[in-house]
Amino acid sequence: MLTLQFGQCGNQLGCDLFSRVAADVATSSTGVSYGANYEYTESTIERWFDGIAECGRRHFARAILVDTEEKVVNKVYQNANASWLYRTGNVVCQSGGGSANNWAYGYTTNSRRLSNIVLNATRQEMEKLDRSEGFLLLLSSAGGTGSGIGSCMVELLREEYEVKPIVATVVLPFTFGEVCTQNYNTVLTLAKFSDRADLTVLFENEQMHSMCTNLLRNCNTTLRDMNGIISENLLAVFQPTNNAKCDANFLISKVAAHPNFRFATIKSTPHTPATSLQFEPTHNWEVYIRHLKQTLRVSKSSQVELTNSQLKAPNPTLRKTAMSHVYSPCVSNVLITRGKSMKNDLIALEDWQKRHLYPEWITMNFFTHLHQERRFLNRDKFLALLSNHSEIHRPLDVYLNKAWDSYKCAAFLHQYKQFGLEEDDFLEAFAKVENVVQGYKNLKSHSGN
């Protein structure tokens, strides 16, 4: 799988991702036999790395770094303490002072300077492979480089590699803050990715920040801490499982088979501060699985948003869901469990196969379970839920409404028009994202809830 990192967020996230891959491979406590661990390690290296550096001890990341400012790229590239390296030829950075938090500047001007270089680097990487799993794109939708150049590149990749899987990780900005043009940038980005990427995994900065604060008890949360949770979630999904067929194409076929529903989120558990990890109890599988299901609950009384179960630790004493909640209808769910399954601690999946979680028109492939006995990042148990569910519309609706309010007042439009964007470009983007939002809003569960 070839990873393309765009902008400050994408490059910082990519660096953290590869560092955690290396840490997962290097762990001494695997919980499985030497042979099973060797197979896991080989599969991991084949997916994320390409060969060994001249020093003989560090792997080359299978990645391309793209940015318009040198500061972050240089820091990531020159990470001397890493057990892996980026290839010099895969760093694409022609410093032009950034993209001014302007999607149009990144999409039209900067992409014109960089796209051919990125495509050439991509072709060289793809030609090395006997078999390619496709692409993993990492970017934020708030600024100009990641959102603008990333949007251009997903179009070019789709055009050149028509049948290769494209999975995108898009980090959504804080709803209040970051930059004044972030809502335009987010809507324009989501519009491009909605029909070019095969699967777009969304992460909300506000959710990541709350998890760092509430679960990891980090009062001074930084972007690095938030990237740590995102990369951990991605790894929990993409690291090898016992199913040899589980690659990007397999996940897309299970999660985003319907062309109108190509977005997903990842929810995971448990999250424990590193300093207290060894003192925290490890619950049985039932507790963790029930906790993940609770993250899809929606309050009947307010019908406003998902409950905050994701921000709480699993509760072993909670047995039944309160009747004041219903569950967000799901197009599909993929549950990945990592850790030992014992006779007295089996992984029960009945709750995820109940029809009340899924719309009536979905009759097959709505739930998939993948398992890996090997310990994950020194955890006895770790679970990730890759879910395509109706509540995905809520954050998208927020950015859509904010962007539309600005558009009606013609706020900041001159900044985009000077780089070639027209009224029709905005209206087309609004229409595309609105269709996505309405599609998810109209999902109804089998029971009619």
N, C-alpha and C positions, 0 to 999 in steps of 0.2 A: 504494500500500500504506500503510495507516494503522498507525503504530507506537504501541503503548500501553506506557508505562514504569511499572513498579510498584516502590515501595519504594526504599531506598537503592541497592541493586545495580542494579535496572532503570534508574533514572535516570542513574546514573553510566555504565553501559554504553551507554545510548541517546545520551548526550552524546558519548561517544567514537566511537560508530558514525557519527553525523552529521558529526562533525569529519573522520573519515576519508573519508566520501563527498565532502565538500568538497575535501579534499586530493587525492583521486583525480581529480576533475574539473579541478582547477587545475593539475595537472602539465603541464609544458611539453614533456617528452619522451614522446610517445605512441607513436611507432613506426608510426603509420598516417597516411593522408592527412587533409587538412583536412576533407574531406567525411565520412569515416568517423568522425573524432573528434567532429565536430559532431553526428552522429546519436547517437553514444554519450552525449555530454553531455546532449542533449535527453531521451533515454530515462531517464538517471539522474535528472535534475531532476524529470521527470514522476513518477517512482516515489517519490522521497524528499522532495520539497519542494513547496510550494504558493505560487506567486506570488512577488512581490518586495516587500520592506519599503519604507516611505516614503522612506528614504534612497536607494533605487534601486540599492543595491549588495549587499544581503544578502537571502538567501532565507529564507522561513519553513519550518521543519521540519514535515513532515506527521506530527505526533506529539501525544500527550496524556500529560501527566506526572501521576502519581498518587502521593501519599504522605501520611503522617499526622504527619510532622515537617518543619519548614520549613527546617532547616539545609542539607540536601543539595539540595533543590529550588531554594532561593534561589541557591545557588552555581552550579548548573547553568543556571538561567534567566538569571542576570545575568552570564553569560560574555561580557564586553565584547570580548574578542579574537577571538571566533568570526566567521567569514564568513557566518554564518547565525543565525537567531533562532527562539525558540519564541514562539508566540502567547500573549498574556497570558490569553485566555479558555480556553486549553487546559491551564492549570496548575490542577490540582485538589488543594488541600492545605488541609484544615481541621485545624489542629494540635490533637492530642489526646494528645500525649506518646508517640506511636508505638503499636505493638501488642504491646509487652511480649514479643516473641519467641514469641507465642502464636497459632498458626494459627486457633484458634476465636475469639479476640478480633478478629482481622482479618476473618474470614469472616462472623461474625454481627453484631458491634457496629459496627466501623468501616465495613464495606461497606454497612451500613444507612444510614449518614450520607452516604456518598460515591457510591454506585452510580448514583443517579438523575442526579447532576451529570455523572458520567463518561459515562453513556448519552446525555445531551443533547448533550454535546460531541462524542461519536462520531457522532450523527445529523447534526449540523451539518457535520462534516467529510465524511461520506459523501454528503450532499446536494449538495456542491460538485462531485462527480466525475461525469463522463459514463460512466466505466468504472472499477470498483474491482477491485484485485487481492486484496482481503481484508485480513486483520489480521496484524501481527507483534507478539507479546507478549513482553516482556522482564522477567524476574524471577528472584529467587533463592528456593530452597525452604527456606532455613535459618531465616529470621526469621518475623515475623508479618504484616507489611503486604504484602510482595510475594507471599508464599505464600497468605495468607488472602484478601485482597482480589482478588488475581489469580485465585484459584480461583473466587470468586464471579462475577467479571466474565466468565470464560470460559464459565460456565453461561449468563449473561444474553446474551452475544453469540451463543452457539449458538442460544438460543431466539429471538432477534429476527432474526438473519441466518442462516437455516437452511442456505443453500447457499453462503454466502461462505466462502472458504478461511480457516482459522485456523491459523497457524504459531506455535508457542510456542518460545521459547528459555528453558530452565530451567537455572540454574547450581546444581549440586549442591555442598554444603558439604564442607569437609575432614572425613574420616571420624573424626578425633580433633580436637576443638577446637570453635571457634565458640561454640555455645550448647547448653545441656543438653537443650533440647527440640527440637533440630534434626531428630532422627530421626523423631519423631512428625510434625513439620511437613512433612518431605519425603515421607513415606508418604501423608499426607492430600492433599498437593498432587498427587503423581503419580496418585493414584486419580482425582481430578477431571479431570485433563488426559488421562488414558488414553482416555477415550471422548468427550470434548468437543472437543479440538483435533484437527485433521486430521493434523498432524505436530508432534511435540515433539522438538526438537533439544537434546540433553543435553551440557553441558560440566561437567567435574569440576574443582573448584578445585585439587586436588592435581596433576592433569595439567598445568593451566595454569601453576602455580607451578614445576613441574619443567622445563617448556619454557623459561620465563623464565631459570631458573638454568642449565640445561645448554646451551641453544641460543643464547640472547641474552646469556649470561654476565653476568647481572645478580645480583650477590650480595645486593643490598638490594631484592629484589622487593617491589613494592607492589600493592595491588588495582588501581591504574590500569594497571600493566604487564600484569597478567593480563587485564583488560578489553580492553587493546589487542589481544591475541592473539585473544580471542573475537570482537571486532568485525571484525577482519581476516578471520577465517574466514567470518563471516556475509556480509561484502561479496564475498568471492571466490565465494560461491554465488549471491548475489542481484544483483550488478551485471550489466548487459546482456551477452548473448553474441550470436553470429552467428545463433542460432535466435530468430527474432522471436516465436515462440510461448512462449518460456521465461518464464513468470511463476510465481507461487506455486501456482496450480492445476496447471500443467504438472509442477512438481517433486513435488507431492503425488501426482499420478497415477503418477509413475515410482518414487517412494521408498516411499510408504505406501498403496498401493492396497488391501492386505489389511487388513481392520478389526482383526485381532488383533495386527498389527505396525505400530504408529504412531510408534515411536521411532527416532531416528537420531543419529549422531555426525558431526562434520566433522573430517577429518584433512587437514593441508595441509603444503606444503613449497615452497621452502626458507624457513627462518627464520634470519636473520643479523642480528647487531648493527648498528644504523644507522651506527655509527662505522667499521665495516669493510666495509660493503656494497659499496663501489666496488672493494675489493681482493679480494673473494671471487670465485672462478671460477664461471662459469655452465656447468653441465653440460648434456649433451644431454637430450632428452626421455626417452630410454630409462632413464637413471639415476633421474630423478625419479619416473617411473611405477613402476619396480621398487621404489623406496623406499616409495612409498605402499602397494603391495601387501604389503610386509613388515610394515607396521603392523597387518595383520590376522592375523599369524601367532600361533599358540598352541603352547606347548611340549608336545610329546607326552609327555615324561617327567613333568611336574608337572600339566599340564592345569589350571593355576591361573589364569592370566590372559594377556592379550595381551602379547607381547614388548614391550620398551621401544624399539622402532625409532623411534617417534614422537619420542623424546627424543634421537635421534642425528642427525648431519648425513648427507645422502646419500653413499654410498660408491661411486665409479665403478668400483672394481676388483672388487666383489662380483658374481659372475656367476650363481651358483646358490644356491638356498635349501637350507640343511642339511636332511638327511632327518629330523632330530630335531624338525621342526616340521610342523604341519598348519595349515590356514587355517580361520578362523572362518567357518562357513556363513553366507551372506548372502541375505537376502530380495531385496535390490536394491542397486545401486551407481550413483551418478551421478558421473562424473568431469568436472570443469570445468578446462580448461587455458587459460591466458592468456599470450600471447606469440607471437612469430613462429615459424611452422613452415616450415622450409627443405627443399629437395630432399635435402640431405645430412644432415638432422636431422628426420626425420618422426616423427609421433606414432603409435607402434605400440600397438594396443589388444588384440592377440590374447590376452594373459594374462588380461585382465578378462572375456573371453567364454568362458573354459574352464568346463566344467560342474562341475568339482570344487569350485568356489567356491559353488555354489548347490544348494539341496535339489532332489530329484527332482521334486516336485510343481510347481515353478516352471518353466514351459516358455517363457515369453515376457516381454519387458520387464524382464528382470533386470539389464540394463546399458544405460546411456545415456551418451553422450559429448557434451559441449558445449564449444565453443571460442570464444575471442575473441582476435583478432590484436593488439588494443591492449595496450600495457603497463599493468600494474596496480600502482599506488602506486610507480612508478619501478623496478619489477622487470622484468628482461628476460623472466623466466619465473616463473610462479606457478601452483601446482596445488592444487585442493581436491577432496577425496573426500567426498561426502555418502553415508554408508553406513548401511544398516539391516541389522545383523548380530547373530549370536547372543550375542556377548560383552557386549552391552548389559545382559544380565541381571546381570552381576557387581556393578557398583556398586549396582544396585537391591536385590540380595540382601543386601548389607551393611547398608543402611539398614533394610531390612525386618526382618532378624534383630535388630539393635540395638533397634529400636522394639518388637519383640515381647518381647524380654527385659525391657524397661522396663515394658511393659504387664502382663506376668505378675506383676510386683511392685507393680502399681498406682502406679508412680512418676510423679509430676507430673500424674496424671489429674484431680485436683481443680481444677487450673488451667484445664483444658478444660471440665470439667463446669459450672463456674460461669458459663460463657458459652454454655450450651445443648447442648454435645455429649454424646451418650449412648454407652453401651457398644456399641449396634448401629452407630453411626456409625464407631467404630473398627474393629469387626469387618468391616464392609462394605469399608472402605478396605484393610484387610489382605488380604481375599479378592481384591479387584480387582488389587492389585499382585502378589500371589502368582500369579494367573492370567497376568499379563504375564510374570513371571519364568519360570514353567514353560513358557510358549509359546516363549520364546527358548531355554531350556535344551534343549527337545526338537527344536530344529532340527538336522537331519542333512544333511550334504553329499551330493551325488550319488554320491560314491564310497563312502559309508558311514562316513567319518571323523567 
